[in-house]
Amino acid sequence: MELSALEKILIDKIAEEGPLSIADFMEQALVHPEHGYYMRRDPFGVDGDFITAPEISQMFGELLGLWTAINWQAMGQPETFNLVELGPGRGTLMADMLRAAGIIAGFSEAVRVHLVEASPVLREMQVESLKPFDLVQPVQWHDQFQQVPGGPLIVIANEFFDALPINQYFRTGDYWCPRVVDAKPDGDGLCFVLLPPHDTPDLPPGLKDSPNDKVVEVCPAALELVEAISGRIATDGGAALIVDYGHSEGGSGETLQAIRKHTYHNVLDNPGEADITAHVDFAALGQRVFASGARAHGAVPQGRFLQLLGIAERAKALAASATEEQVEDLGSALKRLVDTDEMGELFKVMAITRLDFPVPPGFE
Ligand SMILES: C[S@@+](CC[C@H](N)C(=O)[O-])C[C@H]1O[C@@H](n2cnc3c(N)ncnc32)[C@H](O)[C@@H]1O
């Protein structure tokens, strides 16, 4: 089998330094500066590898835009605030949000847009998507959330946390064996191996009692990020919304997966050529939010969240002036976003606010 450029680099690295943690492998596969999956391509849509909620329908971004505007009002309408999107893809979600929230008096004057994006190709697409908006301050891009300047903020992340690198541990009795990535003995690719157990890993509380002979997943990058976001919200005021596929109870076993051309792909084959994700452990994120002095709401299923925000009414309003074909598209988009056997149940939504902030829309 032909090895990808990144596979060769990783095999050489393993020969020099020993096996890679799954987190190191995942990070290289997704954001290696030259060969990382996200760094060189537009992965979205029918001709790409997968499709996300904002690319399915404008309704998703419009409702998140109104959610943002309502929370800005609940924050006391600060004169300026940072609207931060993590992993903005093509910029579609931010464009739909700004268009919808722009109808609220004072919002467009107050908003300062900050995008956290690793991919140069996607940054260029985001520039194009946001060109039509006459913003008071030009959009600012950052490599990391921590670089966003201080002040009140609203953070939005759709399908970002699932791209953050995870580690896996296999429990055997009182011991935890790290699962790592090694080179195959014949040099023809990569394989998973278990290392002998050593120190007990730093596991979120919900995972410490996992059953024997089971794999658990931990995402230190997600926990650190949610801590940073919660700390900022607690001190500067604001809210965050995290939408991703994941579980509300910890310990759901192995969820690491790769997708290429809308079908499952072996995680270790052709790194850099397929999207790699893991389900988000919302229970672990929620615990870290509370430990950081903020409040977590949810996670609730995406379908319920969007219904409470009025997606059915929005679909009806759009259908009133649509062609027959557009009405059909609206119906299938609605179904895809909210039905329990589509994205409605598997995708979850969690909000973060200050302790004394009202319950945000969609979480009653
Ligand atoms: C699955 S896409 C989601 C895009 C968009 N939010 C949407 O819903 O269409 C993941 C996004 O996160 C970005 N990304 C992934 N890992 C990143 C990292 N470590 N730092 C910054 N951006 C990252 C990708 O380039 C991409 O824009």
The ligand as an SDF file (V2000), in Angstrom:
LIG
                    3D

 27 29  0  0  0  0  0  0  0  0999 V2000
  -15.4030   20.0900   11.3450 C   0  0  0  0  0  0  0  0  0  0  0  0
  -14.8540   21.6940   10.9400 S   0  0  0  0  0  0  0  0  0  0  0  0
  -16.2340   22.6550   11.5210 C   0  0  0  0  0  0  0  0  0  0  0  0
  -16.3980   23.9230   10.7490 C   0  0  0  0  0  0  0  0  0  0  0  0
  -17.5840   24.8150   11.1000 C   0  0  0  0  0  0  0  0  0  0  0  0
  -17.6510   25.1170   12.5020 N   0  0  0  0  0  0  0  0  0  0  0  0
  -18.8830   24.2200   10.6230 C   0  0  0  0  0  0  0  0  0  0  0  0
  -19.6910   23.8510   11.4600 O   0  0  0  0  0  0  0  0  0  0  0  0
  -19.0650   24.1150    9.4050 O   0  0  0  0  0  0  0  0  0  0  0  0
  -13.5580   22.0240   12.1170 C   0  0  0  0  0  0  0  0  0  0  0  0
  -12.9650   23.4100   12.0470 C   0  0  0  0  0  0  0  0  0  0  0  0
  -12.0110   23.5800   13.0950 O   0  0  0  0  0  0  0  0  0  0  0  0
  -10.7310   23.9530   12.5420 C   0  0  0  0  0  0  0  0  0  0  0  0
   -9.7180   23.3410   13.4110 N   0  0  0  0  0  0  0  0  0  0  0  0
   -9.5310   22.0290   13.6550 C   0  0  0  0  0  0  0  0  0  0  0  0
   -8.5530   21.8610   14.5750 N   0  0  0  0  0  0  0  0  0  0  0  0
   -8.1370   23.0900   14.9300 C   0  0  0  0  0  0  0  0  0  0  0  0
   -7.1750   23.5740   15.8710 C   0  0  0  0  0  0  0  0  0  0  0  0
   -6.4490   22.7460   16.6050 N   0  0  0  0  0  0  0  0  0  0  0  0
   -7.0360   24.9180   15.9930 N   0  0  0  0  0  0  0  0  0  0  0  0
   -7.7820   25.7760   15.2630 C   0  0  0  0  0  0  0  0  0  0  0  0
   -8.7110   25.3770   14.3430 N   0  0  0  0  0  0  0  0  0  0  0  0
   -8.8770   24.0520   14.1900 C   0  0  0  0  0  0  0  0  0  0  0  0
  -10.7750   23.4220   11.1410 C   0  0  0  0  0  0  0  0  0  0  0  0
   -9.8270   23.9940   10.2900 O   0  0  0  0  0  0  0  0  0  0  0  0
  -12.2180   23.7420   10.7630 C   0  0  0  0  0  0  0  0  0  0  0  0
  -12.3920   25.0940   10.4640 O   0  0  0  0  0  0  0  0  0  0  0  0
  1  2  1  0
  2  3  1  0
  2 10  1  0
  3  4  1  0
  4  5  1  0
  5  6  1  0
  5  7  1  0
  7  8  2  0
  7  9  1  0
 10 11  1  0
 11 12  1  0
 11 26  1  0
 12 13  1  0
 13 14  1  0
 13 24  1  0
 14 15  1  0
 14 23  1  0
 15 16  2  0
 16 17  1  0
 17 18  1  0
 17 23  2  0
 18 19  1  0
 18 20  2  0
 20 21  1  0
 21 22  2  0
 22 23  1  0
 24 25  1  0
 24 26  1  0
 26 27  1  0
M  CHG  2   2   1   9  -1
M  END
$$$$
